[in-house]
Amino acid sequence: MKLNERSVAHYATCDSPADHAGFLRQRVERHHHHGHHATSYQRRWFVLKGNLLFYFEERDSREPLGLVVLEGCTVELCEAAEEFAFAIRFDDAGAKACVLVADGQAAMEAWVKALSRASFDYMRLVVRELEKQLEEACKSLAACRKSPRRSGSGRKRHLSNPALGPVQEKPAALENGYCTWGSGGEPATPRCAEPASPAPSLPLPESPVSPETACFSKLHNWYGQEIALLRREWLQRQHRGHL
């Protein structure tokens, strides 16, 4: 891959924000004529922009010494003479790994995380996953819109006496009444909601949820009578206890 040096150098030093930056020590191997090689670590200022990792001699240097293109590679921890070392290894068998050393554990983890997410291959995977999640969310939303709303199901215990057996809930048209308010701020005579179709004339016991007490006002009066009766009995027992 050919890169325009002038354009790359401008991109490395322009005001565009960096994804990550900091000092790292770069392993450098020098080969001598007699077959011996020496390994040293040089401290460099590294700047990550997109999938390009630039390194400078100093932090305020105006031109980079070089760059690493983070495509077709993996970032992993490695064993080295220096602590907190990690390596950028390329898929090409002939490519040499780039070994870097951070100043501490936190810095090493931050660099490994940033470099692992810098390639376009990683971005493509992220985009595919987001597209998949968006598609599933759209399908779920469409299914929710198509499915009819279900009213509360199940059976309901008798309200005045829980010991009695459960009774079947009536449709909302029979169970919920409404009242209108007069101009003076006082509630007018409540009106009961009429059933959509005539109910069969079957003998039903007097119950808070029967058609005879479908109106809210009748339900209120029905429970009020029972509470008033219980209160009178309690007062009578209290009166006898003081005698």
Secondary structure as a PSIPRED ss2 file (coil, helix, strand):
# PSIPRED VFORMAT (PSIPRED V4.0)

   1 M C   1.000  0.000  0.000
   2 K C   1.000  0.000  0.000
   3 L C   1.000  0.000  0.000
   4 N C   1.000  0.000  0.000
   5 E H   0.000  1.000  0.000
   6 R H   0.000  1.000  0.000
   7 S H   0.000  1.000  0.000
   8 V H   0.000  1.000  0.000
   9 A H   0.000  1.000  0.000
  10 H H   0.000  1.000  0.000
  11 Y H   0.000  1.000  0.000
  12 A H   0.000  1.000  0.000
  13 T H   0.000  1.000  0.000
  14 C C   1.000  0.000  0.000
  15 D C   1.000  0.000  0.000
  16 S C   1.000  0.000  0.000
  17 P C   1.000  0.000  0.000
  18 A C   1.000  0.000  0.000
  19 D C   1.000  0.000  0.000
  20 H E   0.000  0.000  1.000
  21 A E   0.000  0.000  1.000
  22 G E   0.000  0.000  1.000
  23 F E   0.000  0.000  1.000
  24 L E   0.000  0.000  1.000
  25 R E   0.000  0.000  1.000
  26 Q E   0.000  0.000  1.000
  27 R E   0.000  0.000  1.000
  28 V E   0.000  0.000  1.000
  29 E E   0.000  0.000  1.000
  30 R E   0.000  0.000  1.000
  31 H E   0.000  0.000  1.000
  32 H C   1.000  0.000  0.000
  33 H C   1.000  0.000  0.000
  34 H C   1.000  0.000  0.000
  35 G C   1.000  0.000  0.000
  36 H C   1.000  0.000  0.000
  37 H E   0.000  0.000  1.000
  38 A E   0.000  0.000  1.000
  39 T E   0.000  0.000  1.000
  40 S E   0.000  0.000  1.000
  41 Y E   0.000  0.000  1.000
  42 Q E   0.000  0.000  1.000
  43 R E   0.000  0.000  1.000
  44 R E   0.000  0.000  1.000
  45 W E   0.000  0.000  1.000
  46 F E   0.000  0.000  1.000
  47 V E   0.000  0.000  1.000
  48 L E   0.000  0.000  1.000
  49 K E   0.000  0.000  1.000
  50 G C   1.000  0.000  0.000
  51 N C   1.000  0.000  0.000
  52 L E   0.000  0.000  1.000
  53 L E   0.000  0.000  1.000
  54 F E   0.000  0.000  1.000
  55 Y E   0.000  0.000  1.000
  56 F E   0.000  0.000  1.000
  57 E C   1.000  0.000  0.000
  58 E C   1.000  0.000  0.000
  59 R C   1.000  0.000  0.000
  60 D C   1.000  0.000  0.000
  61 S C   1.000  0.000  0.000
  62 R C   1.000  0.000  0.000
  63 E C   1.000  0.000  0.000
  64 P C   1.000  0.000  0.000
  65 L C   1.000  0.000  0.000
  66 G E   0.000  0.000  1.000
  67 L E   0.000  0.000  1.000
  68 V E   0.000  0.000  1.000
  69 V E   0.000  0.000  1.000
  70 L C   1.000  0.000  0.000
  71 E C   1.000  0.000  0.000
  72 G C   1.000  0.000  0.000
  73 C E   0.000  0.000  1.000
  74 T E   0.000  0.000  1.000
  75 V E   0.000  0.000  1.000
  76 E E   0.000  0.000  1.000
  77 L E   0.000  0.000  1.000
  78 C C   1.000  0.000  0.000
  79 E C   1.000  0.000  0.000
  80 A C   1.000  0.000  0.000
  81 A C   1.000  0.000  0.000
  82 E C   1.000  0.000  0.000
  83 E C   1.000  0.000  0.000
  84 F C   1.000  0.000  0.000
  85 A E   0.000  0.000  1.000
  86 F E   0.000  0.000  1.000
  87 A E   0.000  0.000  1.000
  88 I E   0.000  0.000  1.000
  89 R E   0.000  0.000  1.000
  90 F E   0.000  0.000  1.000
  91 D C   1.000  0.000  0.000
  92 D C   1.000  0.000  0.000
  93 A C   1.000  0.000  0.000
  94 G C   1.000  0.000  0.000
  95 A C   1.000  0.000  0.000
  96 K C   1.000  0.000  0.000
  97 A C   1.000  0.000  0.000
  98 C E   0.000  0.000  1.000
  99 V E   0.000  0.000  1.000
 100 L E   0.000  0.000  1.000
 101 V E   0.000  0.000  1.000
 102 A C   1.000  0.000  0.000
 103 D C   1.000  0.000  0.000
 104 G C   1.000  0.000  0.000
 105 Q H   0.000  1.000  0.000
 106 A H   0.000  1.000  0.000
 107 A H   0.000  1.000  0.000
 108 M H   0.000  1.000  0.000
 109 E H   0.000  1.000  0.000
 110 A H   0.000  1.000  0.000
 111 W H   0.000  1.000  0.000
 112 V H   0.000  1.000  0.000
 113 K H   0.000  1.000  0.000
 114 A H   0.000  1.000  0.000
 115 L H   0.000  1.000  0.000
 116 S H   0.000  1.000  0.000
 117 R C   1.000  0.000  0.000
 118 A C   1.000  0.000  0.000
 119 S C   1.000  0.000  0.000
 120 F H   0.000  1.000  0.000
 121 D H   0.000  1.000  0.000
 122 Y H   0.000  1.000  0.000
 123 M H   0.000  1.000  0.000
 124 R H   0.000  1.000  0.000
 125 L H   0.000  1.000  0.000
 126 V H   0.000  1.000  0.000
 127 V H   0.000  1.000  0.000
 128 R H   0.000  1.000  0.000
 129 E H   0.000  1.000  0.000
 130 L H   0.000  1.000  0.000
 131 E H   0.000  1.000  0.000
 132 K H   0.000  1.000  0.000
 133 Q H   0.000  1.000  0.000
 134 L H   0.000  1.000  0.000
 135 E H   0.000  1.000  0.000
 136 E H   0.000  1.000  0.000
 137 A H   0.000  1.000  0.000
 138 C H   0.000  1.000  0.000
 139 K H   0.000  1.000  0.000
 140 S H   0.000  1.000  0.000
 141 L H   0.000  1.000  0.000
 142 A H   0.000  1.000  0.000
 143 A H   0.000  1.000  0.000
 144 C H   0.000  1.000  0.000
 145 R H   0.000  1.000  0.000
 146 K H   0.000  1.000  0.000
 147 S C   1.000  0.000  0.000
 148 P C   1.000  0.000  0.000
 149 R C   1.000  0.000  0.000
 150 R C   1.000  0.000  0.000
 151 S C   1.000  0.000  0.000
 152 G C   1.000  0.000  0.000
 153 S C   1.000  0.000  0.000
 154 G C   1.000  0.000  0.000
 155 R E   0.000  0.000  1.000
 156 K E   0.000  0.000  1.000
 157 R C   1.000  0.000  0.000
 158 H C   1.000  0.000  0.000
 159 L C   1.000  0.000  0.000
 160 S C   1.000  0.000  0.000
 161 N C   1.000  0.000  0.000
 162 P C   1.000  0.000  0.000
 163 A C   1.000  0.000  0.000
 164 L C   1.000  0.000  0.000
 165 G C   1.000  0.000  0.000
 166 P C   1.000  0.000  0.000
 167 V E   0.000  0.000  1.000
 168 Q E   0.000  0.000  1.000
 169 E C   1.000  0.000  0.000
 170 K C   1.000  0.000  0.000
 171 P C   1.000  0.000  0.000
 172 A H   0.000  1.000  0.000
 173 A H   0.000  1.000  0.000
 174 L H   0.000  1.000  0.000
 175 E H   0.000  1.000  0.000
 176 N C   1.000  0.000  0.000
 177 G C   1.000  0.000  0.000
 178 Y E   0.000  0.000  1.000
 179 C C   1.000  0.000  0.000
 180 T C   1.000  0.000  0.000
 181 W E   0.000  0.000  1.000
 182 G C   1.000  0.000  0.000
 183 S C   1.000  0.000  0.000
 184 G C   1.000  0.000  0.000
 185 G C   1.000  0.000  0.000
 186 E C   1.000  0.000  0.000
 187 P E   0.000  0.000  1.000
 188 A C   1.000  0.000  0.000
 189 T C   1.000  0.000  0.000
 190 P C   1.000  0.000  0.000
 191 R E   0.000  0.000  1.000
 192 C C   1.000  0.000  0.000
 193 A C   1.000  0.000  0.000
 194 E C   1.000  0.000  0.000
 195 P C   1.000  0.000  0.000
 196 A C   1.000  0.000  0.000
 197 S C   1.000  0.000  0.000
 198 P C   1.000  0.000  0.000
 199 A C   1.000  0.000  0.000
 200 P C   1.000  0.000  0.000
 201 S C   1.000  0.000  0.000
 202 L C   1.000  0.000  0.000
 203 P C   1.000  0.000  0.000
 204 L C   1.000  0.000  0.000
 205 P C   1.000  0.000  0.000
 206 E C   1.000  0.000  0.000
 207 S C   1.000  0.000  0.000
 208 P C   1.000  0.000  0.000
 209 V C   1.000  0.000  0.000
 210 S C   1.000  0.000  0.000
 211 P H   0.000  1.000  0.000
 212 E H   0.000  1.000  0.000
 213 T H   0.000  1.000  0.000
 214 A C   1.000  0.000  0.000
 215 C C   1.000  0.000  0.000
 216 F H   0.000  1.000  0.000
 217 S H   0.000  1.000  0.000
 218 K H   0.000  1.000  0.000
 219 L H   0.000  1.000  0.000
 220 H H   0.000  1.000  0.000
 221 N H   0.000  1.000  0.000
 222 W H   0.000  1.000  0.000
 223 Y H   0.000  1.000  0.000
 224 G H   0.000  1.000  0.000
 225 Q H   0.000  1.000  0.000
 226 E H   0.000  1.000  0.000
 227 I H   0.000  1.000  0.000
 228 A H   0.000  1.000  0.000
 229 L H   0.000  1.000  0.000
 230 L H   0.000  1.000  0.000
 231 R H   0.000  1.000  0.000
 232 R H   0.000  1.000  0.000
 233 E H   0.000  1.000  0.000
 234 W H   0.000  1.000  0.000
 235 L H   0.000  1.000  0.000
 236 Q H   0.000  1.000  0.000
 237 R H   0.000  1.000  0.000
 238 Q H   0.000  1.000  0.000
 239 H H   0.000  1.000  0.000
 240 R H   0.000  1.000  0.000
 241 G H   0.000  1.000  0.000
 242 H H   0.000  1.000  0.000
 243 L C   1.000  0.000  0.000
